Amino acid sequence: MAQEIDKRKLNKLLELNKKIVAENDFSKRIKLISDSIKEILKVDRCTIFIHDENSKSLWSVYIDGVSYIEVPDDKGIASEVYERKKSIVINDAHNDKHFNAQVDEGTGYKTKSILAIPIIGYGGKVLGVMQLINKIDGTDGFSDEDEKILGYVMGHISAYLEILDQEK
């Protein structure tokens, strides 16, 4: 993996590992992960969704720009990623059949590109989804490298979410 990711990004990921281990507060860890990923991948927004079995929906435990989003299991990109257990890259969101434009309408935000990846626990259970929105580095959208970097970070996030799940 190290050969597939440029050195600057790899060094930032290693720094992130150290910071995650040093932080004891779950909310601060999640924010730290989100902020770091946004900086490394040069994206505008990040949302981390957790699945709720009772309501059959995904709800945001961390989100930029708004206070809360809840989406049904069967609607939107995050739900598609959750069901398929595979990441999705969309570089023209409003022309994708899975895109839920109601979220943009409700927030007033314009989604252009999306990278969403499942957060998979050690037992293979999908715990949630991390969704990055809109590259801000001047490129047209997300790359294969972006997807690999986000996949690397998911191992850390899943461990923390499993701890949270066990504490319920």
N, C-alpha and C positions, 0 to 999 in steps of 0.2 A: 504494500500500500504506500510506503514512503516514497517510492519512485514515481508513483502516480500523482502525488500531490506536491506542489512547489514548496520549497523549504520554508518560506515565510509563513505560509498557512500551517504547515506541519509544526513549526515552532510555537505558533499561537495555540494550536490544539494541545500541545504538551503543557503550555502555561495554564490552559484551562483545566487540565487534569489536576494540577497541583492546587488550584484555587477551589475546585469542587471538593477535594478531599479535606481541605482546611475549613470549609464552611459547614457548620452544623445545622443551620436552619433550612428546612425544606424549601420554603418560599424564596429565600435568598439564593439557594442553589439553582432553582429553576430560572430565576431572573438572570443570574450569572451566566447560565448556559445560553439562554436566549440572547442576551446582549452580546456575548462573545461570538455566537454564530452569526448574528447580524453584522458584526464588524468583519469577521473573517470572510464571509461570503458576499458582503456588500449588498444587503437587502434592506428594504424599508421596514417591513413588519414581520412579526413572528407570533404564531399562536400555538399553544400546546393544549391539545384536547385530551380528556380522559373519558373513557366509556363508562356509562352508567347502565348497568343491567336492568334496573327497575324501570327507568323511563325509556329504555331503548333509544338512547341518544348519546351524543358526544357533547361535552360541555367544556368550556375553556377554563383551565387552571392558571394559564398565563396568556395574556393577549395585549398587543399594542394598540393604542388608539381608541378603544372602547372598553367598557367595563366588563362585559360578559356576552358570550355567544353560546347558544345551545342549538344543535342541529340534530334532526331525527336520523336514525340509523340508515335510512334509505334515501337521503337527499343531500347532494353536494359532493364536493371533491373529498373532503375528510372522510365522509361516510363510505365513499367508493374505496379509498385507501384502506380503511378499517376492514371492510368486507373482503377485499382481494388479498390483504396482507402483503401488498406490493406498493412501492413508491410510484408516484405519478409526477411527471413533469409536463406542465402546460405553459406554453409561451404565448398563447393568445386565449386568455381565459373566457372572454365573452363569446367566443365561437366554439366553446367546448360544451358538449351535451350534459356533462355532469356539473357544470358550474351553476351555483345558486346565486343568481343576480340579486335576490332579495336582501342578502347581507350587505352588498354595496349600496343598494337603495336605502336601507335602514341607517347606514353609517355615513353615507355621503362620500365614501372612499371609492377610488377607481382602481380595481384590480386588473393588472395586465398579465403578469406571469405568476405561476405558482409552482412550488416544489413541495410536495407533501409525502411524508414517509411514515410507515407504521412504527409504533413503539412496541416492540415485542419483548415479552418477559422471557425468563430462562426456560420456562416450560412450553414455550411456543404460543402462549396466549397473547393476543393483541390487547394491550392496556390502553392504547390511545393513538393519537396521531400528532406529529409536529408538522406545521404548515408554514412555509416561508412565502412571502408575497413581495413581488416587484423588486427586481434587481435595480440597484442604483449606481452601478459602475459603468454605465454607458453601453453595456451590451444589450442584445435583444431579448435575453432570457437566461434560463438556467442551463448549466452544462453538465456533462457526465461527472466532471470533477466535483461540482457542487453536490451532486447526489451522493458521491462516495464519502465526502467529508461529513455530510449530514448523517449518513449511515454509521460512520465511526462514532459520532456523538450519541446516537441512539442507545448504544450499549450502556452508557453512563446514565442516561435519563431513565431507561427501563429499570435499572437497579433501584433508583430512588423512588420511582412510582410503585414498585413492588413493596418496598418498605412502607410507603403510605397506605397501600391497599391492605397490608397485614395489620396496620394499626387501627383500621376501621372496626 
